[in-house]
Each structure stands twice: as C-alpha cells, then as structure tokens.
Amino acid sequence: MKQKKMAYYGKKILIFIFSVLILSITVFYVARLAPGDPLVSYYGERSEKMSPEEREWAMEKMGLNDPISVQYIKWAKNALHGDFGISFKYKQDVTEVIGGRIGNTLILGGIGFLCIFGGSLLLGILCAWQEDKLTDRILCKLGTISSCIPEFWIALVLILIFSVNLRILPSSGAYSTGKAGDIGDRVIHLVMPLAIVILEHLWYYAYMIRNKILEEVRADYVLLAKAKGLNKKKIMFHHCIRNVMPAYLSIMAIAVPHILGGTYVVESVFSYPGIGALSYESARYHDYNLLMLLCMMSGILVIFCNIVSQTINEQIDPRMRAEEITEQSEVVEQ
C-alpha cells in the first residue's frame, strides 16, 4: 500500500517537473522569437541612435547574441541557483521588481477568491433549494447576464460612474501618493477592482455548485431518505451538501488560475500595480528576464492547481481510481 502511494505521488511529481520544463522552453523561445527590439527596454530612445557596432556590443553585454538554445541553457543554470537576471526596464533584479508588486496581487486575488467561493456556495445552495422557483429563475438570469459581460467593459462603466461622474472612488492605483500604509485608503482603491473580479466569476462557480447539489438531490439515496420520512432541509444540509464538498474543493483548486487571469485583466484596466500590469509591461517592452519569471510563476501555479484538482478527483471518484489501477496493471503486465 505504501509503495503504491509513493509510486502515485512520484508520478505526479514527475508530471509536474516535465510540465514546468516544457513551459520554460516554450516561453523562452516564443519570447525571443517575437518581433521587437529588446534594447529599447534597456536603453530607451538611445537605442535608435546606436551605431551597428554599439548595438552589437549592447547585445553581447545583455547575452542576446548567442543562439537561443545556448541562452536557454545559461538561463536555466542560473535559475536553478536562484538567479533570474535583471529587469531590462527597471535595471533591478527581477525578484526585487516582482517583490514590490506581488503583495498587491495577493491582496486583490486572495480577497476576491474568498469572496467568490464563499458567495458562490451560498448562491448555489439558495438556487438549489429554490429550484425552478422565482428566486432561482431571477438569480440564474442575472448571473448569466453578468458573467457574459466582458470584465474591461464593466470596469470602464464603473470608472465612468463612480470616478468621473460621482467622484467618490479612485479610478487607478492601489493607494494615493504617500499613503501606502493607510489601510482605509487602500480599501477605497480596492473597491472597484475587487467588485469586477467578484462579479465576473461569482455566478460561474455558483452555477456549477448549484448543479452539483441538484445532482445529489436526484440521487437514489435521497429518494430512500424521503421514503424514510426525513425532511427536505435535513436531506439537503446533512447529506447532499456534505457529499458535494469534495467536488467543491476540487473546483476551488482548478479555479485559481481562472481567477488569477481575471485579476490580471482588472489590474491592467485600473492601472493597479500588481503582477498583471507588470506582465503586460514586460511583454510590451521585451523585458525578457522579467517576462520569463512572471510566466513561470503563473504557469507553475496553473500546473500545480490542475494536478491538485486531478488528485482530489481521483481520491473521491472511484471510477477514476479504477482507471488508475487498470493503467498500472497494464504497465506491469507489459
């Protein structure tokens, strides 16, 4: 039994490492083959006035003259030792640049994630409890409409209403100048970006949870419980929702990259100084080292969450466990 567990988790670790390797190679090659001049990021307008000899010297200094395969090997060796290079645009170590922004993204994304899954669970339970009634139909219609409207459009509408017309909320930034430590000021700046993140994802997951609960409600054991005289409330909360919780945890795991992607879009619209806005800048200015680390961080998070979600599903779904055992048996026979 212990050997099986070690083999199971060893396989997951190997899949994770291989996926990260493929991701790093793909991002590295695509970034460097994309059209654009990386010298503009480092030297600004001076790069346009450089002579061919000066450009050659600058490219050599930045390590961009070698073949891409050689550049990748050098980057990978340094990365394994914790050296990810300097940002061409900010002239700082990329970890320092990211360190100054990642806290803002964690605050926005973290609070948004908790609100989305707390709210989606409550909405899903309410809609399942009121199935096909007026409350359920209204929430389904409103939720469908809100989830179909693009994030950037809603963001612009909110900016127009609350920042331009009413002037009660700031339109950009994470805090006012000189007020980085003012919690109240940070909260005010967080209101609109957080509202967009929640509105865009809330119903999508609430609808998934609603359907999962309704699947349980229609299961045979519920009919048996009703036949034994148990009331609807006890069946719903003591049995159906409890049985949905493992699937709910799996949905939460796989939702992390989805919500993170939405956070990136919101940061760009509101000029919120987080990882999303930084990713856009690094791609725009061909800041290779910064772009590489940001893509690797996001990609590793996506891969990790997908593996966690798959692991949870395999542990709670006997059909997936049976498939895993069958595959292992076939490998042993071969």
Secondary structure as GFF3:
##gff-version 3
##sequence-region A 1 334
A	DSSP	alpha_helix	2	33	.	.	.	ID=ss1
A	DSSP	alpha_helix	38	43	.	.	.	ID=ss2
A	DSSP	three_ten_helix	44	49	.	.	.	ID=ss3
A	DSSP	alpha_helix	52	61	.	.	.	ID=ss4
A	DSSP	alpha_helix	68	80	.	.	.	ID=ss5
A	DSSP	alpha_helix	94	99	.	.	.	ID=ss6
A	DSSP	alpha_helix	102	129	.	.	.	ID=ss7
A	DSSP	alpha_helix	134	148	.	.	.	ID=ss8
A	DSSP	alpha_helix	151	158	.	.	.	ID=ss9
A	DSSP	pi_helix	159	165	.	.	.	ID=ss10
A	DSSP	alpha_helix	183	217	.	.	.	ID=ss11
A	DSSP	alpha_helix	220	227	.	.	.	ID=ss12
A	DSSP	alpha_helix	232	235	.	.	.	ID=ss13
A	DSSP	pi_helix	236	240	.	.	.	ID=ss14
A	DSSP	alpha_helix	241	269	.	.	.	ID=ss15
A	DSSP	alpha_helix	275	284	.	.	.	ID=ss16
A	DSSP	alpha_helix	288	316	.	.	.	ID=ss17
A	DSSP	alpha_helix	318	333	.	.	.	ID=ss18
###
